[in-house]
Amino acid sequence: MTFAKGPHAARRFIQSALSVGVAAACVAGLAMSGAARAADTGKIGLGLPLLTSPFWQSYNNYLPVYAKQMGLDILAPVNSNGDPAQQITDMNNILNLGAKGIVVGPLDSAAISRALDSASARNVPVVAVDVAPTQGKVAMVVRADNHAYGEMACKYIGEHVKSGKVVQIMGDLASVNGRDRSEAFRACLKHYPALSLLEIPAAWKGDVAATALDSLLTANPDVKAIYMQAGGVYLSPTLQTLRRKQMLFPVGDAKHVVIVSNDGIPQEFDAIRKGEIDATVSQPADLYAKYGLYYIKAALAGQTFKPGPTDHGSTIIQIAPGMLEDQLPAPLVTKANVDDKNLWGNTVK
């Protein structure tokens, strides 16, 4: 290397060297920034509808377990707290974080389409869990047959109540789940003409259910059965209301009000064991998490699916043009099988 001679030449040499160093540092900084962005693009965004229900708490706990098994890098789940408008904002925030795919539990079947359109515009696949959107593009809907929920509850009540008034505590009718369960229960109950139907639209809100049920039971103290469309939010307020009105009697007692629920949470299983409620439909929180992640991973790999039986005991059906739904099994749980170790509600720690 040849060194410049003289003070001015030396100063020019140092300035030149510093310039090269700064430029190199800038290049290194850009490379590091690019690497950081690249690392973020591989993440999966997770949208939770709410966390006030033990069902969704369990689902949330399963997500990191299955993500680790599948080698998926996930962003911290975002809780929309039962607000459809907030869910759209949350979805856009997830997209802005650079998520490569999204698994979301829609709150409103129609409103979620705005967020789905935003994801589609960025070529980000979305898997919908528990609730099917009425429009918009999804790679797969992971759900169980919600018509079957209402029908199973109705048949159980119809077989155990000869005549009298039956209360249906409904979910949010803006959700396809609330509509499916409600319509199926009503249709089935027509086969039991000695039973009359009373309904409470509670929008998945426990306090709304409790207040309405209290008023309803005051006017109709002769209610014989109750169908709760979501045990995660309705179980506790319903039992408290019955207890307060001195109407909570165990199964086998002549005054017992037959109660059938949906969800399959541990609290429902305990209530079945105690004889406080009769049955519940076990909605698979574990499988929702597992196959929600499974299908987003498949979508990112370019895999597609067709209607028909799967290799995991379910059936894929077409619910709308271009929209497929994997209908996972959801068994009825009664005193006879409540201790089955294969039920996710018995494996929650």
C-alpha positions, -999 to 999 in steps of 0.1 A, spaced: 0 0 0 13 35 -9 8 62 17 2 98 7 28 123 17 22 157 33 -4 170 58 -31 178 32 -26 145 14 -29 127 48 -61 145 56 -76 136 23 -66 100 28 -83 99 62 -115 115 49 -116 90 21 -111 61 44 -139 74 67 -162 78 37 -156 42 27 -162 31 63 -195 50 65 -206 36 32 -198 1 43 -216 6 75 -247 18 56 -246 -12 34 -243 -35 64 -272 -17 81 -294 -21 50 -285 -58 49 -294 -62 86 -327 -43 80 -335 -65 51 -327 -97 71 -350 -85 99 -378 -79 74 -372 -113 58 -375 -130 92 -409 -114 98 -424 -125 65 -424 -161 76 -447 -155 106 -483 -166 109 -508 -142 123 -535 -154 147 -568 -137 153 -589 -146 183 -626 -136 185 -625 -134 223 -609 -148 254 -637 -145 280 -648 -181 272 -629 -211 285 -634 -226 250 -613 -199 233 -588 -199 262 -582 -235 255 -580 -230 218 -554 -202 224 -533 -225 246 -532 -252 219 -519 -229 192 -483 -226 203 -482 -264 210 -492 -273 174 -472 -244 159 -441 -259 174 -449 -294 162 -454 -281 126 -424 -258 127 -445 -227 122 -433 -193 134 -464 -175 149 -470 -139 159 -485 -133 193 -523 -139 190 -545 -108 189 -578 -108 209 -606 -88 193 -627 -91 225 -660 -98 208 -659 -67 186 -663 -73 148 -650 -39 139 -619 -44 161 -614 -77 144 -611 -60 110 -586 -35 125 -567 -64 141 -565 -83 108 -551 -52 90 -525 -47 118 -515 -84 113 -511 -78 76 -490 -46 83 -467 -67 105 -459 -87 74 -477 -120 83 -474 -146 56 -507 -163 65 -535 -157 90 -557 -181 110 -587 -163 124 -620 -171 142 -645 -147 126 -670 -129 148 -693 -117 121 -697 -139 90 -704 -109 67 -682 -82 82 -650 -103 81 -651 -101 43 -635 -67 44 -605 -81 62 -604 -111 38 -604 -88 8 -574 -69 23 -555 -102 28 -564 -114 -7 -551 -81 -22 -517 -89 -5 -518 -125 -15 -519 -136 21 -539 -168 26 -564 -170 54 -579 -200 72 -612 -193 91 -618 -213 123 -651 -221 140 -671 -196 119 -675 -196 81 -676 -163 63 -705 -156 40 -682 -140 14 -645 -134 8 -617 -158 0 -603 -184 25 -580 -213 20 -602 -234 42 -629 -232 69 -621 -254 99 -654 -261 117 -678 -287 129 -714 -292 116 -732 -266 136 -766 -278 123 -758 -311 141 -752 -292 173 -787 -278 174 -802 -311 162 -784 -332 188 -795 -309 216 -831 -310 204 -832 -348 201 -818 -352 236 -844 -329 250 -871 -344 230 -862 -379 243 -861 -367 280 -889 -342 282 -924 -354 274 -941 -320 272 -936 -284 283 -916 -252 276 -881 -253 262 -857 -223 262 -831 -218 235 -803 -194 246 -790 -184 212 -757 -171 200 -750 -141 178 -772 -143 147 -747 -123 128 -726 -154 130 -734 -184 108 -729 -206 139 -757 -188 158 -779 -191 128 -772 -227 121 -777 -239 157 -809 -219 161 -824 -230 128 -816 -266 134 -830 -266 169 -862 -250 157 -867 -274 128 -860 -304 149 -884 -293 177 -913 -294 153 -911 -332 155 -920 -329 192 -954 -311 191 -958 -314 229 -928 -291 234 -931 -253 230 -902 -230 223 -891 -198 240 -859 -180 227 -833 -157 242 -810 -139 216 -779 -134 238 -752 -127 212 -726 -149 231 -728 -126 261 -733 -142 295 -747 -111 312 -773 -107 285 -783 -143 289 -786 -141 327 -808 -110 327 -831 -124 300 -833 -158 315 -842 -144 349 -871 -125 334 -882 -154 313 -882 -178 343 -902 -153 363 -929 -153 337 -925 -191 329 -916 -209 361 -927 -242 345 -898 -243 320 -887 -280 315 -855 -277 294 -828 -253 283 -805 -254 253 -774 -232 257 -756 -226 224 -723 -219 241 -714 -233 275 -683 -213 276 -702 -181 281 -737 -193 292 -730 -222 316 -721 -202 347 -748 -175 344 -775 -201 336 -767 -222 366 -764 -191 389 -798 -179 377 -815 -213 383 -798 -216 417 -810 -181 427 -846 -189 416 -844 -222 435 -848 -242 402 -815 -260 401 -822 -297 409 -800 -327 400 -806 -351 372 -831 -377 384 -851 -353 405 -887 -347 393 -881 -310 394 -848 -311 373 -847 -288 343 -830 -307 315 -800 -287 302 -780 -294 270 -750 -272 261 -724 -268 234 -686 -265 237 -672 -295 257 -652 -274 282 -640 -290 315 -666 -269 334 -694 -285 315 -680 -320 321 -679 -312 358 -715 -300 357 -725 -333 340 -708 -353 367 -726 -333 394 -759 -338 376 -764 -301 371 -766 -304 333 -774 -334 312 -752 -332 281 -730 -310 259 -717 -312 223 -679 -313 224 -667 -287 200 -631 -296 193 -609 -267 205 -578 -288 201 -585 -298 165 -596 -263 156 -561 -251 166 -543 -281 150 -561 -280 116 -563 -243 114 -525 -243 114 -523 -274 92 -543 -257 65 -525 -224 66 -492 -243 63 -507 -263 34 -518 -231 17 -484 -215 20 -470 -247 3 -494 -243 -25 -516 -273 -16 -552 -275 -25 -580 -298 -14 -612 -313 -28 -645 -323 -11 -645 -358 4 -633 -377 35 -600 -367 51 -573 -389 68 -583 -374 102 -619 -386 106 -636 -356 91 -652 -346 58 -645 -317 35 -676 -302 20 -682 -273 -4 -702 -246 14 -701 -221 -14 -685 -218 -48 -647 -219 -42 -651 -222 -4 -644 -255 13 -650 -265 49 -634 -293 69 -662 -305 92 -645 -320 122 -663 -345 145 -681 -331 175 -696 -359 197 -725 -356 222 -712 -360 258 -734 -373 285 -730 -390 319 -722 -422 299 -691 -410 282 -681 -378 301 -649 -395 314 -637 -405 280 -600 -396 279 -601 -389 242 -623 -358 248 -602 -327 248 -621 -313 278 -605 -342 298 -570 -334 287 -569 -297 296 -544 -290 325 
